[in-house]
């Protein structure tokens, strides 16, 4: 396998890993933040 194909594979793999990590971290953080605002300030969950 040539070096160009290896670089494309590594970049594609990193893009997949980073996007998955972002989703797995950001979704629970947003949900926890909405619950915090609901309890602390009485905001609606959908704002």
HELIX and SHEET records of a PDB file:
HELIX    1   1 UNK A    3  UNK A   41  1                                  39    
END                                                                             
